[in-house]
Amino acid sequence: MKKAIIYVYSGTGNTKLVAELYKEFLTDYETIIHMVRMNRLDNPPREDSETEITLRRKGAKHAYFNVPDPNEYDLVGFGYPVHGFNAPSAMYNFIKLLPAVEKGKRTFILKSSGEGLTVNNYSSQKFLPVLKRKGYDVLCERHFVMPYNMIFRHTPEMVKNEYLYARAYAEYTCKQLMQADFKEKVRYCPLKYWFVPIVRILWIYARVQGPVMYADKKKCLKCGKCAKLCPLENIKIKNGLPKFGTNCVLCVACSFNCPTKAISIGLLNNWRVNGSYKIVETAADESIPTGYFGENLKGLHRWLYYKYYRRLDKVLGTDKS
């Protein structure tokens, strides 16, 4: 049986959930999901096996350990959440360190964000040339709208409809990927969305912002959950309280999952969203109605979602207009 791998960077779990849908629908492949995580050089998780490699930048104090070698797989995927219209710096750094593969390696990209703005289509533009140079042939790039983990909390009705659409779109995409002759043009137009690289200043801001984050001593349970969840080992526990370093990418896994809402994320604290959406369970709740993203959308929500879902309706054949 053919093998597929999806390298996933995910903070609060939305992108991981989409990758799991791909794994479910890629029925022609034995698929594994590898979560992209960094560990300190003095704290590797375990020794590499023969088919796993360590990726490390020269002089860096962290490395990506136990990374499955992409050369061992017939189909390679990359998944990440969109941060400020860009891929997280952690995913870009990971891709730069990956080994080259035989030219023409079948590859795809999936990504998630909390809104459907078309500018998100260009979030991969910085690392697409890197993939091409290393031999990866990107067949398609898919953007999935999932519940916000910053800015504002999505309602159960939004969550259910987002997941149902994501599930249908993932199944549609996987059917295409399993066709030997499938390939479509991947969006890459820096001249059209010239401001996307400018917003990439958030990469620098995140590193500066990291040490400004803190946990409220009165609220913190000293459970250490934030440190365990951080995919970049940016949090150390000192005297029971988390201390944040400069390796942050603002994935907000720490504040989103804090059981007592103890963590402040600095200047963005007013945009903080806390607590799991229980997406799959919410989608299965028959008391929650469908059709949220239809003609009745108004104001900000119409701007953020209407065009995205109408395009998706046409792709999936669910357009009722």
Disulfide bonds with the S-S distance in Angstrom:
none
